[in-house]
Amino acid sequence: MDKSSQTWTITELNGHAVNMFFTHGETEVLLNAYGSEMSFVVQPSDLIACLRQELKRFKSYKQYIP
């Protein structure tokens, strides 16, 4: 088993999609806005980076951003 660490990206917070084009500071603000109880979905950061890159290939990619 590979013991290297993997970075993760939050993609959903309390049932709401998180904009994958947010910077680190904007996500931190969202996390601090919720109390001590929250649910979130995480995806591998390399997958999110690949998705961002592919979305930017579309001329109208901004219409897919929540």
DRENNUSE-838769 format. One record per residue (C-alpha): residue number from 1; residue in one letter; x, y, z. Coordinates in steps of 0.5 Angstrom, whole numbers. Example, Ala and Ser with C-alpha at 12.3 -4.5 7.8 and 13.67 -1.06 7.14 Angstrom:
BEGIN
R	kekol	lumlo	x	y	z
R	1	a	25	-9	16
R	2	s	27	-2	14
//
This chain:
BEGIN
R	kekol	lumlo	x	y	z
R	1	m	0	0	0
R	2	d	3	7	-2
R	3	k	3	11	4
R	4	s	4	18	1
R	5	s	-1	23	3
R	6	q	-6	26	-2
R	7	t	-9	33	-2
R	8	w	-16	34	-2
R	9	t	-21	39	-4
R	10	i	-28	40	-1
R	11	t	-33	40	-6
R	12	e	-40	40	-2
R	13	l	-41	44	4
R	14	n	-48	42	8
R	15	g	-51	40	2
R	16	h	-49	46	-2
R	17	a	-44	46	-8
R	18	v	-37	49	-7
R	19	n	-35	53	-13
R	20	m	-28	50	-15
R	21	f	-25	56	-18
R	22	f	-25	59	-11
R	23	t	-19	61	-8
R	24	h	-16	58	-1
R	25	g	-19	64	3
R	26	e	-26	64	0
R	27	t	-27	57	2
R	28	e	-24	58	9
R	29	v	-29	64	10
R	30	l	-35	59	8
R	31	l	-32	54	13
R	32	n	-32	59	19
R	33	a	-39	61	17
R	34	y	-42	55	20
R	35	g	-42	52	27
R	36	s	-39	46	30
R	37	e	-43	42	26
R	38	m	-42	41	18
R	39	s	-42	36	13
R	40	f	-38	36	7
R	41	v	-35	32	1
R	42	v	-28	32	-1
R	43	q	-25	30	-8
R	44	p	-17	29	-9
R	45	s	-14	35	-11
R	46	d	-11	33	-17
R	47	l	-18	31	-20
R	48	i	-21	38	-19
R	49	a	-15	41	-22
R	50	c	-16	36	-28
R	51	l	-23	38	-28
R	52	r	-22	46	-28
R	53	q	-17	45	-33
R	54	e	-22	41	-38
R	55	l	-28	46	-36
R	56	k	-23	52	-38
R	57	r	-23	49	-45
R	58	f	-30	51	-46
R	59	k	-32	58	-49
R	60	s	-38	59	-44
R	61	y	-35	55	-38
R	62	k	-37	60	-33
R	63	q	-44	58	-34
R	64	y	-42	51	-30
R	65	i	-40	55	-24
R	66	p	-45	55	-18
//
